[in-house]
Amino acid sequence: MKIRNKITAALTVLALLTLLGGCASQNEATANTVSQAETSAAKETTAEETAAPESAAEDSQADAPAAQLGAPEKTDINLGYLNSTAHLLAFVAQEEGYFAEEGLNVTLTQFSSAGELITGLESNKLDLAFIGSVPTLTFQSQGHDVTIIGGAMTNGHGYVIKSEFADQDELGVEILKGRNVASVKNSVQDAELQILLRDAGIEIGEGEDKVNIVYFDSQKDAYAALSNQSIDAASVYSPYASLAKSQGYKVVYYCAHEKALENQPCCRQVASTASVNANPNTYTALERAFLKAYHLTQSNHEKTIADVKKYIDIDEAFIDTEVYGGYSVSSPDPDKKGTLTLKSTIVELGYTEDYDIEPLYNTAIYKAALDSILAEGTDDIYNSLKEHFDAYE
């Protein structure tokens, strides 16, 4: 991927859920608007041919004709996220002033579900949202004209069970036999559970040798159902696994530790396709901010945890576990290959009908942002992002 010379700075989230993560459906909308960073003047750029194609819907590949980078077409940005540490790139970019550095004035608002986030995008109340990969794919297949432009988190979810049914963590999906399990339909967590049950030859339904899945509207509701006598286990995404362990529950499995679920793309950055096409410089500026945020998460754990706590108000030790405990990775990389694999899986599971995702997956925005960052100077962290993008684009 050729890096264009003479690129100067200026241009730039979602959300895990997903988190979900988790990255799918979540708590009731909170209208929890966060203070915006002060807007800085957008810098002019002299890049010759980097940035997204004018019509990303027609060709979102990295080798597509590129428009010239310039100042953001739109500077006041509304970004939707879910109640999850999975969406930390947005939190760090806001608190560290990276959005402002890119000439953007970003307002972060917490929502309760993927459906609400999609509605926000389609009504132009949101410019970008962090949404679980499974709901994003199903919404796209149903005709919602939204485009994936980047990533938010990989892995970060699993299931927990009441301690009377397990004496230690990570006993595997077999421990769920004969149990009533709370989950969220159209979520990464549910799709992963079905994958593991299928691979283990365990049927879904009522009976001693089956797993009975009981669906709830949000992750918050599914987790709260553990207080009911009739529910034995529940899906979780970050930070619910840590919260559950602190309350005496046992972890059935972390998806990051399951061979069949390795490197599962959880939350994606999603925007209206029309908005991406109309404002390529704005989305490139957002990606630049997320890239800087990722760099900080890899180089300054203490500051990252402090930034996340301002949005997800739980014990800092839980944040540390969820972010740095090896259960998830929060990266802005689009990870197109991983998402296409997940799409094939959920089509096979019957979650959705197959469809042409190519017009709705734009990797050129991220490439333009990464190339411009690399042109300004690089290190091992940014080089690792380039290597990953080259391998998984």
N, C-alpha and C positions, 0 to 999 in steps of 0.2 A: 504494500500500500504506500504509494508515493506521498511523501510529506511535502506540500507546497511551501515554497519559501516566501519570505516577507510577511508571514502571518503575524499580526499583532493581536492583542487581546480584545475581547468585548462581546460577549454574547451569552447567555444562558437565558422537581419534582414534581406524584405522584401525589405505598403505601403504602402487609403486613404487615399488608395483612398483611393481608393479608393478611397480612400478613400476613392471607392471609394470607399465612400464612399462615395471622395467617391469612391474611391474605385472601380473604373471601368475604363472607358476610360477617357483620359485627354489631356492636352495641347500638342503642338508640342514638340518633343524631344529637350531637351535643352543641353544635354551633359554637364550638370552642375556638373562636378566632384569636390567632396569636398576633402580637404586635409585629408590624413590618419593619424590616431594616430600612434605614434611610437610603433613598435612591441616589445613586451616583450618576454622573454624566456618562453616557455611553461613549465608548471610544471608537474613533473611526478605524477602519481596517483596510489594508492594502492587499489582502489575499487575492490571488488571481482567479482560482477556480475551485475553492473548497466550499462546502456547505451542501445542503440538501437540494435535490432536484426541484424544479418549479412544480412538477407534478409528482409528488412522492407516491401517490396512489398508483401511478402507472409503472414506476420503477423505483423500488426502495433499496436496491442493491448498492453496495459500496462503490461499484465502478460506474454508477450512473452519472450522466452529465451533471456537473455541480454548478450551482449559482455562486456568485461572489459573496463572500462574507461581508456583512456590514452591521450597522447598529441594529439593535432589536426593533422590529416593526411595532411591537407592543411592549410596554414596560410595566404596566400594572397587571400583575398576575395573581390569579386565585388558584391555590393548589389544595386538593383534597387528600386526606390521609385517614387511616384507620387507627384504632387504639392498639398499636403494636410497636414494639421496638424495631420491627422489621423495616420501618419507614424512616430510620434514623438519618439517611442521607439528606432528607429535607430539613430535619431538625438542625443538623450540624451546619448545613449551608446557610440557614437563616441566622443562627446564633453567632457564627464566625464571620458574618458579613460577606459571604461569597456571592450571594444573589446581588447585593448592592454593588460589589466590585464589577459585576457584569452588566450594570445599568438597569437592574430589575428591582421593582418594588413588589415583594411577594407577601401575600397574606395566606397563612396556613389555617385550614379549618378541618376539624375532626368530624368524620361521618360514621355511621353505624354499619353500613353494608355496601357491598359492591353495586347493588342495584341503585342505591342513592347516588353513588359516585358517577355511574353511567348517566343517570338522569341529569346530574349537574353538568356533565360534559355536553350533553345533547341540548341542554337549554342555555348553553353559553354562560352559565354561572361559574363554571370551573374551566380553567385552561389546561390543567394537567391533574391527573389523579394516580395514586398508587393503588392498584387493584390486583387481586389474586389472579394468577394465570388461568386457572380453570374457568372462573366466571368470565374473564375477558374473552377467552376462546369461545365459550358458549354464546356470549352476547354477539360476538362477531358472526358466528354461524347463523344467528337469528336475524341478521340484517342490520345490526347496529353499526353505523359507519364510524368506527373508532379504530385508531392505529396504535400499535405498540412501537415506542421509540427508544425504550431503554429498560434496564432492569432495576430492581430494588433489593430483593433478597433471594437467596437460594437456600432451600431446606428451612428448618426452624419450627417444625411442628411435629405432632405425633398424637398419642392417646395416653390418658392416665386412668387409673382404676382405684377403687376403694381398697384400703389396706387389708381388709378382711379377706380379700380374694388373692392377694399377692404379698409375699414376705420380702421381696426385693425388687429392684428396678430392672426393666428391660428383659422380661421373661418371654416376650414375643407375642405375636398375634393369637397364638393358640390359647392363651390365658383368657381370651374373650369368649370362648365357647360357652354357650348356655347363658350368656349375659345380655342385658339390655344396654345398648351403647348409644349415648347421645352424640349426634353429629349435626353438621350443617350441610344441607343439600347444595349442590353446585359450588363446592369448595375443594381446594387442593387436599385438605385433610380427608374428606370423604372419598375422593378418587384414589388416594393412596391406600386407604383402608381396603377398598374393594380390590385393588391390585394385589395386596398382600393376602387377602382371604382367597382370592382366585388361585394364586400361586401355591397356597397351602392346602388347596382342595377343600376349603371350608365354605359351606353354603350360607347365604343370608336368609334369615327367617327365625321363627320361634322353634325351640327344641334344644335338647342338651348338647347336640353336636353342631349347632348352628349359632350364628351371631345375629341378634335382632337389633337392627339399626333404627333408632328413633330420631326423627329429624326435627330440628329447631330452626328458627329464623335467623339466629345470630350466634356467634361464638360465645358471647356473654351469656345468652340463654342456655346454650348447651352446657357450658361449664357450671352455671348455677343449678342445673338439673341434678347435679351430683348430690345436692342436699335432699333430693327426693328418694324415698326408700326404693322406688321401682327402677331407678337408674343406677347401674353398676359402674359404668365407665363413660368417659367423654373425650371428644376431640379437643386438642389444644393447639394454639400457636403462640409464639413468643409475645408476651412474657408469661402466659398462663401455666406453662410447664413448671417454671420455678415457683410460682405462687402455689401451685398444687402440691408440690413437694413440701413446701413450708407448712402446708395445712394437713400433712400426714398421708396424702395420696401417693401411690406408686406409679412410676412411668411404665406403661406397657411397652412402648418403643419410641425412640426418636427416629424420624425419617432419615436423618443423616447417617444413622448406623445400620440402615437396611440396604443390602446390596441392590435390590430392585428399585430403590428410590434415591440412589446416589445422585447428587448434583441436580436435584429436582428444582426447576425454576418456580419459585413461589410467587412473589409479587412482581408486576411489571409496571413500567411507566406508560400510561395510556392517555391519549388526547383525541379530540375530534379530528378526523381526517382532513376536513375542510380547514381547520385552524392550523394544522401542521403545514398544509400546502400554502396557506396565506402568510404564515409567519415563520419561515425556516430559520431566520436569524435569531428570533426570540427563543426558539427551542434549542438552538445550538448554544445560546447563552446559558440556558437552564442546565444543559448537559455539562458545560464547562464548570458551573458551580457545583454540580454533583461530583464531578471528577475531583475537584479540590477537596470536597467534603470526604470523599473516599480516602484520599491521601491522608487527611488528618486522622481518620479512624484507624488507619494502619500505623500511624506514627505517634499518636498521643491518646492513649487509652483514657487517662484521667479526664482530659477535657471533653472527650467524646461522651463519656458517661454523664458528666455534668450537663452537657447539652441535651442529651436524651431525657434526663430526669425532669427537665422543664416542661416536657410534653407528655411523658409517661411517668406519672408520679408514684413510683414504687421504690422499694429499698434499692440503693445503689449496688448492693451485692447481687441482687437479682438481675439488674441490667448488665452487670459485668458477666454473669453466667450466660445470659441469653446472647450477648453480643460477642463475647470472647471465649465462651466455653466449648467451642468446637461443634455447636449444633446448627450454626447457620453462618452465612456470609452475605453481608450487605454490599452489593456492587452495582454500579450503574450499567454494566455491560449488558447489551440486549440478549445475549446468549440465544441466538436464533435457533441453532441446532437443537439445544435442549428443549426449547419450547415446541419445536416441530415434533420432536419425539413424544412429548407430553400430549400434544394434539392428537397424534395417531392413537395413543393409548386411550384417551377419553372417547374417541370415536368408537374404538373397539368395545369399550365398556357400555356404550349406548348413551353416554352423556349428551352427545350432540351428533348431528349429521355432518358428514365431511363437507368441506368448502375450500375455496381458493383463498389462502391466507396471504399470498404474496403481495396483493395491493394494500394490505393492512399491516405490513411489517416493515418499518422504515429503519434501516441501520445506517443510512447515510448521515443522518443528523448526528448520531453518536460519533461516527468516524470523523466528521468535520471538526467536532469539538475536541476529540482526542488528538487529531493531527495538529490542531492549533496549539494545544497545551504542550505537546512534544516539541513543537518548533520553538517554543519559548525556553525550553530547558527540560531535561528529564532526569530521572533517577530510577532505582530498582522498582519502586512502587508503580510509577507510570509505565515503565517498560513491561512489567508483568501484565498490566492491563492491555497493552498492545499485543503481547503474545497471546493472551486469552482471546482477544477479539479476532485475531488472525486465524485462530484454531476453531472458533465456534461461531463465527459470522455465517 
